[in-house]
C-alpha cells in the first residue's frame, strides 16, 4: 500500500457533464428532475469509496435555457436528500459569497453537516455572471477584486459563526433543566465594511468541527484566496506541465498563511470517456460531440471570452479577444479557453467541440487501464493529490469509473478499499476543526 493515497471526488451535473448528455441515448433526460437519480449517484460513489460528491450551482437560468440548463435543484437541499440515502460519502455544495449573507449560509451548511453526520463541504465561489447580478438588483457584475474582498470578509464571518458554539456546549441535562452551557455559546460581534453580524449561530458546532472548505478559482486572486482558506481545490488544467505549475505555485503560497502544503488537496478535473478499447472510447466521445447544439455552445463560449459570438462563423477562428485585465468574469477559465484556441489554432466549431465535455476541463478517451495510467502519472509527477471526476453521462459514466477504474487504483495501492473515517474531513486526511474558542485552543494560547 502506497503511503500517499488518491483523493477522488465525483463532480455530478444533471445527467452528465457533456452539454449534450441529456440528448444522448446513454441517458434518461427525465432524471434531471428526479431526486432518486441523484440519490442513486450518491450510492454509486459510496460503492467506489470515493471521498465525496460535489454539485456546482448558478443563480440564474441564463439565456441558453432553450437548449440546456444544468442547475435544477438548490444543491444543499439536494445533498440533504442524498445524505439520507448514504452513510459515508462526503457531500460538497457550491454557494456564492457575492449575493447571499454569511449567517444564512453558515446555518445552511451547519445543518447539512449535522444531517449527514459530519460529511458537509462548502465550495466557495464569487459569482461572475451578468444574469446572476441582474437577479440581485445589480446592472453589472461587481469587479473581480471587489468580489474577492467581499468573499474574504464573508468567509471570515462564516468561520466565526461556526466557531460561536464550543464543543460540549450542548448539555441536555434533563434533571437540572439545562439545555446548553451559555458560557460556551458566544456572540461574534462582527462589524466590517460589508457585514455586521452579532451571532451566535443558531446551530451548534457540527460533527466534524465545521464543514470542509473547497475553492475552484485559478486566477491570482483565486490562488491567494485558496492558499488562505481552502482545504481542497477543484481546478482545470489540460496538460501535465500546466498541472505541475499550478500545483507547485499554489502549494508554495500556503506558507505565508502559516499552513502546511498537506493542508490543501489539489484535484484537477477530468472528463473520462471509458470503453473496452481506445477506438471505442473515442467513438463514444464523438457520439456526444455530434449532438452539440451550436446555438447553445456559442452562447456558452461568448460568456467565457466576453465577446458576443452568436453571429460569428463556426468555421473561422476566434475574433480578437480583450486583454485579461478587462475580464471581470472568470479570469482563469477565460485564459484557458484563449490559450487552447490559439495554441491549437482551432476554429470556433472545433473549439466548442473540445469544450463540450467539460467547459475547459481535460477530457480523456481510453480504456479503464489508460485512464488509471493517466491519473497515476499526474499523481506521481507532482500535478495532483487526486481528481475531480466529471462523468460525461450519468449514471453510466460514474458506474464505469467506479467499477473499472477504481479497482485498478486499489490494486496499485493508491486508493482505499474501505472507508477508514466517517467524516468528510477524515476522508481528505484532515483533522477535525478545533474552534478558536475551544478549551483546547485556549489552553495552547495560555501556555504559549
C-alpha positions, 0 to 999 in steps of 0.5 A: 500500500502506497503511503500517499493515497488518491483523493477522488471526488465525483463532480455530478451535473444533471445527467452528465457533464457533456452539454449534450448528455441529456440528448444522448441515448446513454441517458434518461433526460427525465432524471434531471428532475428526479431526486432518486437519480441523484440519490442513486449517484450518491450510492454509486460513489459510496460503492467506489469509496470515493471521498465525496460528491460535489454539485456546482450551482448558478443563480440564474437560468441564463439565456441558453435555457432553450437548449440546456440548463444544468442547475435544477435543484438548490444543491444543499437541499439536494445533498440533504436528500442524498445524505439520507440515502448514504452513510459515508460519502462526503457531500460538497455544495457550491454557494456564492459569497457575492449575493447571499449573507454569511449567517444564512449560509453558515446555518445552511451548511451547519445543518447539512453537516449535522444531517449527514453526520459530519460529511458537509463541504462548502465550495466557495465561489464569487459569482461572475455572471451578468444574469446572476447580478441582474437577479440581485438588483445589480446592472453589472457584475461587481469587479473581480477584486471587489468580489474577492474582498467581499468573499474574504470578509464573508468567509471570515464571518462564516468561520466565526459563526461556526466557531460561536458554539464550543464543543460540549456546549450542548448539555441536555441535562434533563434533571437540572433543566439545562439545555446548553452551557451559555458560557460556551455559546458566544456572540461574534460581534462582527462589524466590517465594511460589508457585514455586521453580524452579532451571532451566535449561530443558531446551530451548534458546532457540527460533527466534524468541527465545521464543514470542509472548505473547497475553492475552484478559482485559478486566477491570482486572486483565486490562488491567494484566496485558496492558499488562505482558506481552502482545504481542497481545490477543484481546478482545470488544467489540460496538460501535465506541465500546466498541472505541475505549475499550478500545483507547485505555485499554489502549494508554495503560497500556503506558507505565508498563511502559516499552513502546511502544503498537506493542508490543501488537496489539489484535484484537477478535473477530468472528463473520462470517456471509458470503453473496452478499447481506445477506438471505442472510447473515442467513438463514444466521445464523438457520439456526444460531440455530434449532438452539440447544439451550436446555438447553445455552445456559442452562447456558452463560449461568448460568456467565457471570452466576453465577446458576443459570438452568436453571429460569428462563423463556426468555421473561422477562428476566434475574433480578437479577444480583450486583454485579461485585465478587462475580464471581470468574469472568470479570469482563469477559465477565460485564459484557458479557453484563449490559450487552447484556441490559439495554441491549437489554432482551432476554429470556433466549431472545433473549439466548442467541440473540445469544450463540450465535455467539460467547459475547459476541463481535460477530457480523456478517451481510453480504456479503464487501464489508460485512464488509471495510467493517466491519473497515476502519472499526474499523481506521481509527477507532482500535478495532483493529490487526486481528481475531480471526476466529471462523468460525461453521462450519468449514471453510466459514466460514474458506474464505469469509473467506479467499477473499472477504474477504481479497482485498478487504483486499489490494486496499485495501492493508491486508493482505499478499499474501505472507508477508514473515517466517517467524516468528510474531513477524515476522508481528505486526511484532515483533522477535525476543526478545533474552534478558536474558542475551544478549551483546547485552543485556549489552553495552547494560547495560555501556555504559549 
